[in-house]
Amino acid sequence: MAKRSAVPLEALREEPFRSHVCELERNMQDHVIKLAPSILAADFARLGEQVAEAERAAADRIHVDVMDGHFVPNIAIGAPIVQSLRRVTRLPMETHLMISDPDSFLDEFAEAGSTSFLVHWEGNNNLHRTVQRIKALGKGAGVAINPATPASVLEEIFPDLDQVLVMTVNPGFGHQHFLQSTLPKIRRVAEMIERIKPDCELEVDGGIDEATAPMVVAAGANVLVAGTSVFGTDKSVAAAMECLRDA
């Protein structure tokens, strides 16, 4: 019988510790927090300049809110804005379609330079068809849910998604206060992602600032949409983004 080489006792003691450290490091790498400045709160007289500043400050993407005055009580941002911004930034531009008929505008925004689309579960007669249409265009597909919409509506569509957006205010306007009642739902969506689609991103949008960012991250969010706290302060865009990262 071949003689087994002796394993030092100290090595045996250290092995569980090393495994634990490796696991923690993997979890930290997997949970990188991304910032998506929302141009709804930007100064439109200096929009290109502010987006370029966000890119220099290492924003991960630009969040573009599109509103039609029907799905939400406001009108904002058409495809020409996306087309103009595409000339000044290389960042991905995610387009949040808060409109009654998103399918009618997908081609227009895709041609203008949108990288991904977020469409709402609410009011969509055939969400699966919309998501498949987005994917056929070669774009990232995400679904957004409003504060009063339960996380359970995502169960069947999860396998087809690249991201989920949990609205932490009611959509339609900037400068709103964060709804703390959405925190349990963020946790539920995070659990669903872990169970069904681990590579799906969990994004939050509404009232995200230095006080609320740590709460949503602790609940499981890994993409933070921030408008007023990036573009609407007396700080530079870069300084405001740094404050969010340090929160």
N, C-alpha and C positions, 0 to 999 in steps of 0.2 A: 504494500500500500504506500502510495506516495505521501511523503511527509508534508503537511500543510505549513506554510510559512506563518509565523506568529504575527498577529496584528497588534500593534501597541495599544494598550488600554486607553491612553490619552486620545488616540485617533478615533476609537470607538465613541468616546465621550463627545468629541468635537463634531462628529458626522451629523447628528440631528441638528446641531446649531447651524452648521454650514447649509444644510438643506433648508432650514427655516429662513436664513438670510437670503438664499437664492430665490425662494418663493416670494419674499417681500420685495426683492428687486424686480422680479417679473411683474408683480402687481403694480408697482410704481411706474414701470415702463408702459404697461398697458393702459394706465389711467392718466394719460397726458391730457391736460386741460387746454382746450383751444378757445381762442377769442374770435368772435365774428362781429366786428363793428357794424351797426345798423345805420345806413345812411339816411333813414327817415329823420334822424335828429341832427343831421349835418347842416352846415350853412351852405345852401344851394348856390350862393354867389361864389363860393370857394370849394365846390364839391370835388373837383378833380384834385385840387391841392390837398384837401383833407384826406381823401382816399390814398393819395400817394404818401402822405405822412403816416397813415395807418400801416401801409405796406412797409415803410422803412422801420416802423416800430415793431415789426414781426407779427402783424395780424395774420391769422391763419386763413381767413376768407372774408369776403364782404357780403353782408346780408342786405338784400334788396327787397323792400316791402312793396307789393303791388296791390292796390285797392281800387275797386270799381264803383264805390258808392251804393252798392246793392247788398253784397255779402257783408260788408261792414259800412258804417255811416261816414265814410271818408273817401277821398279820391287821391291817389298818389302813385307816381312813377310809372312810366311806360317804357317800352322797349328802346326808344331812342336814347334814354338815359343810360341803359345798360351798354348800348353800342358805343356811346361816347366814353364811358368809363373803361371799356375794354382797351381803348387806345392809351390809357394812362396807367393801367395796372396789369400785372401778370397774375394777381391773386385769383383764386376761384371765386366766382360770384354765384351765391345761392339765391334763388329767386323764390320768395315766399308769396304764393298766389292766393291772396285773400279776395277771391273773385267768384262769381256765381258759376261761371262756365270755364274752368281752367283749360279744358281740352282745346278750346278755340284759340288759345294764345300760346300754346307750347311751341309751335314751329317758329312763331315770330320772335319769341325770347331766345330760343335756341340759336337762331341765326344771328341775333344781336350779340351773343356771347355768354349767355347764362351757362354755368357749369352744372348746376343741379337745380332741382325743383322741389319745393315743399307745397303740398296740396292738402286741403282740409278734409277730414273725415266728414264733417258736418255738411249736409246739403249736396253731397256727391252721390249721384244715382248709381254709378258703377265705378267704385274706387279702384277695383282691380284693373279694369280697362284703362283708366287714367294712368296708373302706375306702369302698366306694360307699355303704354304709348311713350312715356318718358324714357323708359329703358330702350325702346326701339330707336330713339333719337340719340342714344349713346350718352345719356345724362344720368347723374345720380338722382335717385328717387327717395323722397321722404314724405311722411304723413304728419300733419299737425293736428292736435286736439285742443279744444278750448277748455277753460277751467271747469265748466260744468259737465264735460264729457268724460265718462269713465274710461279707465285704461283698458278694460276688457274688450272694447271695440277693435283693438289692434290685433287681437289674437290670431285671426285668420290671415291677415295681410303681412304679418311680421316677416315671414320667409322671403318676401320680395323686396324688402326695404333696405336702404343704406343708412337711413337715419329716421329718428322720431323726434318731433318737436312738441314739447309740452308747453303750452301757453301759460304763463304765470300772471298774466293780466288778460282782460277781455280784449280781443283784437280790434284794431281800428285807429288807435291813437297812441302817440308816445307820451312820455312824462307821467305815466300811471304808477301807482304804488303796487308793489309786489304783493300777491295774494298768498299768505302763508298756508292757507288751506290746500294749496297745490303740492306741498311737500310730500305728504303721504302718497300721492299719485306718482310723483317722480320716483319714489322708492319702489312702487309697484311696477312701473315701467322698467326700471333697472333690473328688477328680478325677472321680468319676462324676457328681457334681452339676454340675460345670462342663461336662461333656460332654452330659448328658441333660436336666437340669432346673436351670438356673442360679439360678432364684429360690427353690429349695428351701433351707430352713434346715438347718444341721448343728448338732445339740445334743449335748452330752455330759453324763453324769450319773454321779457316783460319785467321792468323794475329791477334789473340786475345791476348792482353797484357793490361798493366795498363791504357793505353790511350783509347783503343777501347772497353774494357769490359763495362764501364759505358754506352757507346752508344748503344750496342746491348741489354743490360739489359733494358734500357729505351725504346727500340723498342719492347720489349716483350719476349726476349729470357730468358730461365731459366736453360739451360745447356750450359756451355762454354767448348769447346775443346781447350786445350792450349798445344802446344808442345814446341816451342822455348822459350817461356816466362816462362816455368817451368823447362825444362831440359837443355836449351841452354844458361843460364846466368852464371855470376860468383857467384851467390848466391847459397845456398843450395836449394834443392827441396822444403823443408818445408818453407824456407824464401820466395822463389819465389811465392809459392802458397798463402802465407799470404799477399804478396803485391797485388796479384790479388783480393783477398777477400776484401782488404781495399780500392781498387780503386774506 
